[in-house]
């Protein structure tokens, strides 16, 4: 008989409703609540709150709410706050009841501005250390890479700086120049963005920190760049940074390595990266620290293109350590001529007459004054590091890095990794700390071994402490095995009789 729903008034009161019983035991948020200490945030942001005024939303609730925003990749904070009353698991995780008032979405933006980046950085570092204590981090081999992230700004917001200044009054220009001077004084030289030609000329009016970047044949876009270091054992993200998209990733190798050491307490013995990290400065920095640099030379990958196309490579010139000269493929001698202090290398050249009359000139150089070879002051040490990178171990690590790092970035896409949620560099850094923290938590919770329940015990929520379920189950399976044996016996006799 078909049932029909009765149109009666629902209950006004529910006396036996318990949210804890409504959430399944294997829910991911249960594991978050069990294994993560959110109360640390009280001490971390204590200085950002006064002693008078209205009582704020508890900081752990704010941190959990931001975690939900990234974990479930909710489109906006407004949508998140409007969805919380509809989700029993979110209410339980945040510690709310059905009739509790949900805070306004502006609480999250105010908290980010009040807390700053440091609170979320501490959260990330605490989870990394928790992974170390769980034995999920080896720390000896460090993989590095970067990925572009779309800024939360339209290309239509990009304007020419010079044309913009024409419409600004003098007081605004004075204030702008004063702020620029203060930022230059307060920042370190290596942290100042090295602006390219486009970013010196153009700026976004909605997100000035984003860079105009073009990769490949596509159009220029406003982008940030995420830099990560990864441990090989369980693919834990040990360090992460956010920079404008124009910053070359090779400039962040030292800072990522130092952050890895600070966050894990372990020094990397091998650094693995792609060829973009293969600069002389990075090779020598690893050499001075006794670290193996398993990444190809950037200079070597650029050979055979542009002005170097179809000409002799540097290896075709033989170095003579006895008299500190080079011998070119035609047999001519190149002697030391100039020293470039900024790049710390010497330049070797033959006389212009010899190069002009050489039969191999077309295959050797396109320069009017002849071919020159550059040798770094610490070239022997560079050759030693390049030999390590080209070894079988180094090349295997380089191949491993490709799928290891790409997998880390791909896993972040389900949490909205590829596009910035907010504007300005420090907010994008907060988003990246939360995303990397969630990725590490997924690995941590997957590898935590829960203690096995005691024999004869059932969950406490059933209302009974003990039961003889193990004996009942044993009898059930024993009976089932006997019945199957009898069934197969009679089936076999039936087939035998027919045959």
Secondary structure, DSSP 4 states (H G I P E B T S, - for coil): --------PPPS--SS--HHHHS-TT-HHHHHHHH---THHHHHTGGGS-SSSSPPPPHHHHHHHHHHHHHTT-S-HHHHHHHHTT-HHHHHHHT--TTSPPPPTHHHHHHHHHH-HHHHHHHHHHHHHHHHHTT----SEEEEEEEEEE-SS-GGGEEEHHHHHHTS-HHHHHHHHHHHHHHHHHS-GGGS----HHHHHEEESS-TTSEEE--TTS--EEEEEEEEEEETTT--EEEEEEEETTS-GGGGHHHHHHHHHHHHS---SEEE--GGG--HHHHHHHHHTT-EEES--HHHHTTTSGGGTTS--GGGSEEETTTTEEE-TTS-EEEEEEEETTTTEEEEE--HHHHHT-TTHHHH---TT--EEEEETTHHHHHHHHHHHTSHHHHHHHHHHHHHHHHHHHHHGGGTTTB-SSSSHHHHHHHHHHHHHHHHHHHHHHHPPPPPPPTTB--GGGS-SB--HHHHHHHHHHHHHHHHHHHHHHHHHHHHHH-
